[in-house]
């Protein structure tokens, strides 16, 4: 597999308050493409970051509409993956992918 194909499965890390709290439990949150699955994600993350993945949870956020300044605005959905790493391992997201 080429490095280009490895990075296609990870769009961006999600840095929110909730994901920061999860990092204390050896969990990292990434935004992934809609076609991503657990098996391919596990292989790619282990090759890219050289860590051991124990569990992957995938959450599919649906499209929704919200009202902004009196107008309906469509917010596109996305898929995110919560990756649980082996105890004692971590991924430094500040260095970039």
C-alpha angles and dihedrals in degrees: 000000000000122000088241091061092047093057093047090077094059118060100175143324115259112230109190134135091262094049091048090055090050091055088072087064093052092260126135125191122215133178107233136185119272091248095054120119134192099254095052093042092053093051094046097046092048091051097044101043099024094231134126115252115208101177141006127199118190121202122191112208110204128223113268141178125231133182116244120178090343095308129105112243125190114228112200120230127234142186123246131190126210107207119200113205130204113273112277096023127105143173119229105220094183092073092063131232 
